[in-house]
Amino acid sequence: MNLNITLIFEMVVFALFVLVTMKFIWPPIMKVLEERRKKIADGLEAAEQGKRELSLAGQKSTELLTNAKQKATQIIDGSNERAGKIIDNAKVQGVAENKRIVENAQVEVSHQVRKARESLCKELADMVVVGATKIIKKDIDKSVHNKMLNELINELEKS
């Protein structure tokens, strides 16, 4: 009988132990385990969210890079176009300036030629007067006349 009472007593103690464990020890352990499970689940969810955001950020950065390249190409094309216009404008201005300079030079050359002709005409007239005066002062003699003409030609060649 001793054995039966001991066994019953041990069963009662074991049942009390299980009840006390379930009432006081098991809930805090379950609470800690639940919090831990929730933390792990939240971490996994955050990791998945991070992967999705990383993928979206990669796509967005690729899109932004493409847009930036397009804008850079547009800016370069616009700059090249403006440079071409500036060069064309400079060419037109250069041609106009060249024409103006050539026209001014032609006017100046024409003026200088006219001046030189006038000067030569005056000198020729003076020399003719001098020659005629010499011819008139002397008697008309063919040899003297030829000599004076030769002197006049020499004077003209020196001038």
PyMOL commands that set and color helices and strands:
alter all, ss='L'
color gray80, all
select helices_A, chain A and resi 2-137+142-158
alter helices_A, ss='H'
color red, helices_A
deselect
rebuild
show_as cartoon
